[in-house]
């Protein structure tokens, strides 16, 4: 059976380079046949092997004063281009480090399966950086959201919390260890973060970059571009001059060479094989 992988791109944060990079990571870590579908507002520069469709209509309107990725609700529609059956969705800023095949074999085809939100483990919340569901499984949630986008966003803040609490037949989580959270599970805890480089989790298949810290930051060894990487002593000096000293001290990390390798390998153009080889 053909595996279906879906991503979504809107605005100027990511664009064609991220779509292409995700596609190449998928291609290197999946057993064919598969199709890679991008719902996107930009197609220039996108690899020709990628199937591009216009962004589905935004239900209701985009809520304000919320940090959740509510444009993802476009993918909850009853119909989604020509897709049939279940699909695997991934954010554009994940790092794929193992085979994706088990994500299509786990559980029942009708299940809605999310990553586990490790930031609040006791709350049993889902993370939608990588999830699988049948087309239309969350159509009723899209209707609920469209009826009062701002009210829903104000109540749940994150679209993944809304999905976790309201999916019609509940949700399941990927097996432990398949999906890892970079900021929480890869950066050594303070004070070891000053001595050890961020680690690549053993047996992880996908590493997600939730919470504002993305792969390009990890490669540079910084939490964000407002606080660029500094050598340890200089970082400590900067942290002691900030208002939240302890938090700033903990936000030191070395550049992650393994993220650089995964990211750059997927950025390289791969020439088609010669007919004579």
Buried (B, 14 or more C-beta within 10 A) or exposed (E): EEBBBBBBBBEEEBBBEBBBBBBBBBBBBBEEEBBBBBBBEBBEEBBEEBBBBEBBEBBBEBBEEBEBBBBBBBBBBEEBBEBEEBBBBBBBBBBBBBEBBEBBEBBEEEBBBBBBBBEEEEEEBBBBBBBBBBBBBBBBBBEBBBEEBBEBBEEBBBBBBBBBBBBEEEBBBBEEEBBBBBBBBBBBEEEEBBEEBBEBBEEBBBBBBBEEBBBBBBBBBBBEEEBEBBEEEEBBEBBEEEEEEEEBBBBBBBBBBBBBEBBEEBEEEEEEEEEEE
